[in-house]
């Protein structure tokens, strides 16, 4: 490649650190979604068991089911919530040219 082509490509290429490009949702999204589905089905199983056998149901089982379903919904919310629009970087964060 010619030198002027390399300079032109380097001038238009924005260097972002991997920490900024990755983000928590992109990095741990599959793990969090698996845990959320696991918590959701576990809580629904416990709650369904409490509805099937109401005389044998314990309060701790119902509370654990509610906590598990709540935790799953919070995980899914933070995983699926819309991101804010891309904010332009201010001049103090730009590299010196």
Rosetta silent file (secondary structure, phi, psi, omega in degrees, C-alpha in Angstrom):
SEQUENCE: XXXXXXXXXXXXXXXXXXXXXXXXXXXXXXXXXXXXXXXXXXXXXXXXXXXXXXXXXXXXXXXXXXXXXXXXXXXXXXXXXXXXXXXXXXXXXXXXX
SCORE:     score description
SCORE:     0.000 S_00000001
   1 L     0.000  151.219  177.982    0.000    0.000    0.000 S_00000001
   2 L   -80.877  157.856 -176.130    1.059    3.504   -0.578 S_00000001
   3 H   -65.758  -36.927 -178.463    1.841    5.778    2.337 S_00000001
   4 H   -68.893  -30.428  176.270   -0.898    8.279    1.518 S_00000001
   5 H   -67.639  -40.767  178.287   -3.504    5.503    1.576 S_00000001
   6 H   -65.068  -38.842  179.884   -2.355    4.436    5.034 S_00000001
   7 H   -67.238  -40.401 -179.265   -2.527    7.991    6.318 S_00000001
   8 H   -66.747  -40.849  178.531   -6.031    8.449    4.891 S_00000001
   9 H   -66.138  -42.454 -179.400   -7.283    5.209    6.456 S_00000001
  10 H   -67.066  -30.272 -179.334   -5.704    6.073    9.803 S_00000001
  11 H   -71.636  -31.759 -178.263   -7.266    9.544    9.751 S_00000001
  12 H   -92.533  -10.859 -178.350  -10.812    8.160    9.379 S_00000001
  13 L   -84.145  121.586  177.987  -10.387    5.267   11.783 S_00000001
  14 L   -92.828  123.730 -178.761  -11.708    6.036   15.263 S_00000001
  15 L   -91.721  115.840  175.885   -9.822    4.165   17.927 S_00000001
  16 L  -116.636  136.983  175.638  -12.080    3.034   20.748 S_00000001
  17 L   -65.509  154.546 -179.413  -10.860    0.907   23.616 S_00000001
  18 H   -64.482  -26.882  179.265  -12.393   -2.530   23.889 S_00000001
  19 H   -64.043  -40.291 -179.833  -13.880   -1.626   27.256 S_00000001
  20 H   -74.814  -40.830 -178.602  -16.048    1.030   25.652 S_00000001
  21 H   -69.305  -35.346 -174.068  -16.960   -1.053   22.593 S_00000001
  22 H   -73.829  -65.358 -177.019  -17.811   -4.170   24.555 S_00000001
  23 H    75.421  159.212 -177.494  -20.078   -3.099   27.388 S_00000001
  24 H   -70.353  -39.405 -177.905  -21.581   -5.378   29.982 S_00000001
  25 H   -66.129  -38.510 -179.356  -24.668   -6.328   27.979 S_00000001
  26 H   -74.841  -35.203 -177.213  -22.650   -7.384   24.973 S_00000001
  27 H   -75.731  -48.759 -174.420  -20.014   -9.197   27.024 S_00000001
  28 H  -108.955   18.246 -175.714  -22.202  -11.043   29.510 S_00000001
  29 H   -61.539  -43.992 -178.436  -25.520  -10.982   27.625 S_00000001
  30 H   -69.188  -36.854  178.158  -25.746  -14.683   26.930 S_00000001
  31 H   -67.836  -42.795 -179.539  -24.837  -15.609   30.505 S_00000001
  32 H   -67.070  -39.569  178.986  -27.319  -13.129   31.972 S_00000001
  33 H   -66.502  -38.634  176.193  -30.101  -14.294   29.660 S_00000001
  34 H   -62.395  -44.930  179.095  -29.445  -17.922   30.631 S_00000001
  35 H   -65.097  -38.498  179.813  -29.547  -17.016   34.336 S_00000001
  36 H   -64.558  -43.321  178.103  -32.712  -14.959   33.851 S_00000001
  37 H   -65.976  -38.338  178.226  -34.495  -17.846   32.112 S_00000001
  38 H   -63.861  -46.163  177.735  -33.238  -20.229   34.798 S_00000001
  39 H   -64.001  -40.257 -178.753  -34.513  -17.983   37.605 S_00000001
  40 H   -64.357  -48.662 -179.966  -37.818  -17.433   35.802 S_00000001
  41 H   -68.888  -34.544  175.965  -38.539  -21.133   35.259 S_00000001
  42 H   -64.989  -43.110  178.052  -37.363  -22.015   38.756 S_00000001
  43 H   -66.726  -40.139  177.669  -39.649  -19.420   40.288 S_00000001
  44 H   -66.129  -35.517  177.226  -42.574  -20.488   38.126 S_00000001
  45 H   -64.575  -45.951  179.417  -41.973  -24.107   39.121 S_00000001
  46 H   -64.278  -40.708 -179.997  -41.975  -23.225   42.826 S_00000001
  47 H   -69.517  -38.097  176.906  -45.050  -21.047   42.454 S_00000001
  48 H   -64.945  -37.736  177.227  -46.861  -23.707   40.433 S_00000001
  49 H   -65.703  -36.324  178.050  -46.090  -26.286   43.095 S_00000001
  50 H   -68.639  -33.897  177.268  -47.520  -23.945   45.735 S_00000001
  51 H   -74.225  -33.178  179.627  -50.722  -23.562   43.699 S_00000001
  52 H   -71.972  -37.638 -178.258  -51.068  -27.315   43.149 S_00000001
  53 L  -125.679   77.082 -174.563  -50.598  -28.198   46.820 S_00000001
  54 L   -69.315  -26.869 -179.465  -51.752  -25.148   48.802 S_00000001
  55 L   -76.785  -27.888  179.904  -51.983  -26.951   52.148 S_00000001
  56 L   -92.095   -6.999 -175.682  -48.397  -28.209   51.936 S_00000001
  57 L   -72.155  136.796  177.120  -46.939  -24.934   50.660 S_00000001
  58 L   -99.354  154.889  179.491  -44.576  -23.113   52.951 S_00000001
  59 H   -66.611  -33.452 -179.625  -44.207  -19.352   53.103 S_00000001
  60 H   -66.182  -35.465  177.933  -40.484  -19.627   52.393 S_00000001
  61 H   -66.992  -41.086  178.476  -41.171  -21.453   49.127 S_00000001
  62 H   -67.807  -40.949  177.596  -43.604  -18.788   47.959 S_00000001
  63 H   -66.259  -38.396  177.259  -41.183  -16.015   48.935 S_00000001
  64 H   -65.788  -38.056  177.217  -38.325  -17.774   47.143 S_00000001
  65 H   -65.151  -44.225  178.991  -40.481  -18.099   44.033 S_00000001
  66 H   -63.940  -41.861  178.594  -41.406  -14.412   44.143 S_00000001
  67 H   -64.461  -40.024 -179.415  -37.781  -13.401   44.664 S_00000001
  68 H   -66.809  -42.989  178.388  -36.641  -15.613   41.811 S_00000001
  69 H   -67.004  -38.808  177.389  -39.235  -14.248   39.380 S_00000001
  70 H   -64.859  -43.197  178.501  -38.425  -10.683   40.424 S_00000001
  71 H   -63.331  -39.296  177.619  -34.715  -11.252   39.951 S_00000001
  72 H   -64.913  -40.804  179.879  -35.338  -12.731   36.504 S_00000001
  73 H   -68.546  -36.080  176.720  -37.450   -9.760   35.464 S_00000001
  74 H   -66.357  -43.182  177.516  -34.800   -7.293   36.676 S_00000001
  75 H   -61.958  -43.131  178.830  -32.081   -9.150   34.761 S_00000001
  76 H   -67.065  -35.536  177.933  -34.188   -9.199   31.596 S_00000001
  77 H   -63.593  -48.844 -178.494  -34.993   -5.485   31.960 S_00000001
  78 H   -69.344  -22.244  176.929  -31.353   -4.475   32.238 S_00000001
  79 H   -80.451  -36.276 -173.480  -30.471   -6.754   29.354 S_00000001
  80 H  -104.104   -2.935 -176.915  -33.201   -5.535   27.003 S_00000001
  81 L   -65.126  145.924 -179.171  -33.624   -1.871   27.978 S_00000001
  82 L   -70.518  140.815  178.249  -32.985    0.566   25.142 S_00000001
  83 L   -79.141  156.430  173.384  -29.674    2.330   25.218 S_00000001
  84 L   -70.796  157.591  179.330  -29.413    6.058   25.159 S_00000001
  85 L   -60.207  155.038 -179.833  -28.425    7.566   21.846 S_00000001
  86 L   -65.178  119.133  179.415  -24.777    7.683   21.011 S_00000001
  87 L   -86.780  135.734  177.636  -23.433   10.835   22.580 S_00000001
  88 L   -68.611  143.398  179.805  -20.709   12.631   20.684 S_00000001
  89 L   -74.083  142.018  178.063  -17.395   12.699   22.446 S_00000001
  90 L   -78.851  167.961 -175.324  -16.272   16.054   23.690 S_00000001
  91 H   -67.843  -23.249 -178.453  -13.001   17.550   22.597 S_00000001
  92 H   -72.311  -18.383  178.890  -11.263   16.785   25.886 S_00000001
  93 H   -95.065   -7.076 -179.126  -11.522   13.050   25.196 S_00000001
  94 L   -79.094  151.601  178.363  -10.165   13.215   21.657 S_00000001
  95 L   -74.559  147.829  177.668   -6.600   12.327   20.940 S_00000001
  96 L   -70.127  133.581 -178.616   -4.194   15.110   20.154 S_00000001
  97 L  -110.347    0.000    0.000   -3.525   15.320   16.456 S_00000001
